[in-house]
Amino acid sequence: MAKKQQKKLIVKQVRSKIGHNQNQKRTLEALGLRRIGHSVEKNNNPEIWGMINVVKHLVTVEEV
């Protein structure tokens, strides 16, 4: 039996972290985002969605 392929998310930073609180800055770093326009591919799971919800005004999310 083959394992199910887990869906992926592409998370892209579209706004600056300057002027936002430390929790939001650390969440962006934990997601692997460094600068505006930078994007990362993450697994689609509840932990990642929790992090995205903290910085939803700074990022865009696309399912692959």
Residue pairs with C-beta under 8 A, 6 or more apart in sequence:
6 43
6 44
6 45
7 43
7 44
7 63
7 64
8 41
8 42
8 43
8 44
8 63
8 64
9 41
9 42
9 43
9 44
9 48
9 52
9 61
9 62
9 63
9 64
10 39
10 40
10 41
10 61
10 62
10 63
10 64
11 31
11 33
11 39
11 40
11 41
11 42
11 48
11 52
11 59
11 60
11 61
12 33
12 37
12 38
12 39
12 59
12 60
12 61
12 62
13 28
13 33
13 34
13 35
13 36
13 37
13 38
13 39
13 58
13 59
14 36
14 37
14 58
14 59
14 60
15 36
15 57
15 58
15 59
16 36
16 58
17 24
17 25
17 28
17 58
20 58
23 54
24 54
24 55
24 58
27 51
27 54
27 55
28 55
28 58
28 59
30 51
31 40
31 42
31 48
31 51
31 52
31 55
31 59
32 40
32 42
33 39
33 40
33 59
41 64
42 48
44 63
52 59
52 61
